[in-house]
Amino acid sequence: MKKGSGYLNTERFNRGEFWRLLFQWLFFAWIVGIGIRFSLFVRHFESGGVAPLFARPPGVEGFLPIGALVSLKHWLVTGEIDRTHPAALVLLLTFIVMSLLARKSFCSWLCPVGTLSEGLWKLGRRMFGKTFRMWDWLDLPLRGLKYLLLLFFVKIVFLDMPVRALEGFLQTPYWAISDVKMLDFFTNMSLTVLIALALLGTLSLFYQNFWCRYLCPYGALLGLFSMVSPVKIRRDPTACTDCGKCSKACPSRLPVHRKQAIASPECTGCLSCSAICPTDALSMALPFRRDLLVGWRFPLLVVGLYVLGVGVGMVSGHWETILTYDDYRRLIPLASMLGH
């Protein structure tokens, strides 16, 4: 079979493209399962105990990125990990470590928003026969938006909030049920939110990873950490034919065929460039071992780092919340009144 065909041939399988798609959608399904289980957990308290009780999944705290930043600063300043939502900090630190050791792989391998975004632009390509390209003069300033959003949040948390304010926030009832507020945001969307999401979804049909490329501050943060990663897409100039297929395949529009190594914060480690290379000139590699992460090894590194991070959080006792059944029974009925 020819490379680039839609079939699962051995060559493509070995290059990790199959693994990435498999992990993406399995993780997405797992996240959906977490969301459903958490909604059933909340429903028990909203119904006054009539609905059956389900265990609260700590992984839901991955949807609290701003609170995780607050928790991160509090930990760095005081050495204490917030016990209300410890998994939020554990997951943030895990994704940072993944970026340091495996590029911005969270974005292209695990992030559910990234998975949906990729699915939309691929659907758009099927519908319209191509993926549209943003004008170069507009692309660069738009890419800067996510870094401005990141700077805004970093300024508020790391520069404007003293330790007393951090501790005050982490002790508020609002932070205690911020995961419940987040669930309410998704299940009871306002018309404004629905219009905004519909607009983002429509733009994602036309432009590759519109949200990820232009607006996601979380991806911007991980991208900055990934710049110092020793693991990079590296090109062997002796094997490269300068066909340019890798650059065309790159969803981040990086000039892969002209670089010796890709250090850009926009690289998500998706392996699209190496999967399409006809001469094996590209690989995700360390500077001193080009063959160390070929085939299934890079996917194993990505998933292994995630499992290790979560496992360390569990074993160290920084995964489950200290909130009790009685705390949730008291706070969840008040959720609609908190934060207004």
Secondary structure by P-SEA (a helix, b strand, c coil): cccccccccaaaaaacaaaaaaaaaaaaaaaaaaaaaaaaaaaaaaacccccccccccccccccaaaaaaaaaaaaaccccccccaaaaaaaaaaaaaaacccccccccccaaaaaaaaaaaaaaaaccbbbbccaaaaaaaaaaaaaaaaaaaaaccccccaaaaaaaaacccccaaaaaaaaaaacccaaaaaaaaaaaaaaacccccccccccaaaaaaaaaacccccccccccccccccccccccccccccccccccccccccccccccccccccccccccccccccccccaaaaaaaaaaaaaaaaaaaaaccccccccaaaaaacccccccccc
